[in-house]
Amino acid sequence: MSTEALMQWAAMGEHGLYVWPAYGATVLVLGAVVLSVVMDARGLREALRMEVELKAREGRRGLEAAPGSGELTDVRSGPR
C-alpha cells in the first residue's frame, strides 16, 4: 500500500474531518464506561470484604446470623 493510498484512506475523502473525531469520542466514552465498571467492582469487592470481616468478628463474640434471616442475634442470652 502506497503512502498516498494510506493518506487517502485516512482522509476518507472529505469526510475524515468528521469521522475520526467521532471515533475518538466513542473510544473515550467506552473507556470511561469500562473504567467506571472496574472502579465500582473494586468498591463492591472492598465493601464485601469489610462486611465478611465484621461478621467474622461478631461471630467470635457470640453473635450468629439467624438461619435465612441475614440478621445477627445474640446466642448467649437464649430465646426471647
Contacts in CASP RR format, 6 or more apart in sequence:
PFRMAT RR
TARGET T0000
AUTHOR 0000-0000-0000
METHOD contacts of the structure
MODEL  1
MSTEALMQWAAMGEHGLYVWPAYGATVLVLGAVVLSVVMDARGLREALRM
EVELKAREGRRGLEAAPGSGELTDVRSGPR
10 16 0 8 1.000
10 20 0 8 1.000
12 19 0 8 1.000
12 20 0 8 1.000
55 65 0 8 1.000
55 72 0 8 1.000
58 72 0 8 1.000
62 74 0 8 1.000
62 75 0 8 1.000
62 76 0 8 1.000
63 72 0 8 1.000
63 73 0 8 1.000
63 74 0 8 1.000
63 75 0 8 1.000
64 72 0 8 1.000
64 73 0 8 1.000
64 75 0 8 1.000
65 71 0 8 1.000
65 72 0 8 1.000
65 73 0 8 1.000
66 72 0 8 1.000
66 73 0 8 1.000
END
